[in-house]
Amino acid sequence: MRTEKEKMLAGELYNAGSPELQADNTAINRWMNKYNSSLANTNEERHALLKVAFAAVGENVVIRPPFFCDYGYNITVGNGVFLNYNCIILDVVAVHIGDGTQIGPGVQILTADHPRDPEQRKAGLESGKPIRIGRNVWIGGGALIMPGVTIGDDVIIGAGSVVTKDVPAGATVVGNPARVRG
């Protein structure tokens, strides 16, 4: 029988209240407390903290606190990535952010999803769909990236946009739901 964590990482329905996942969440909460108190630290000191929590962190990565995530260990960021203040990554499954991507303040990257069936929701089940963000992407402040979305290289996401579908390389998308701007 698979653990709830194994189900979560596979993108299957799982119970986030399992003791193993609660322990992982407690650990990342302690890390976030430390990271979010590091605003006066150097970028190098914060970079060292990111390497403790994330799956992989490239060079010259800047993530301005406060920053929030579910587990941290499902997040991979490439070289030269920048996240402005108050970003949230719900990383119940993999989140990959490509080299040179710039993310505005208050952006939410949300892999977590919930069943449409009310009985499954009532039982506390949830799932996740991975998010992949390409290289040299610019995501404007307050945008929402929804579960399962892939964003191609050189994309611009307008501020406040809600991205519900994949975005092809080189496109500019705006609105709710986000649509390619001609």
Secondary structure, DSSP 8 states (H G I E B T S, - for coil): ---HHHHHHTTS-EETTSHHHHHHHHHHHHHHHHHTT-TTS-HHHHHHHHHHHSSEE-TT-EE-SSEEES-STTEEE-TT-EE-TTEEEE-SS-EEE-TT-EE-TT-EEE-EE--SSHHHHHTTEEEE--EEE-TT-EE-TT-EE-TT-EE-TT-EE-TT-EE-S-B-TT-EEETTTTEE--
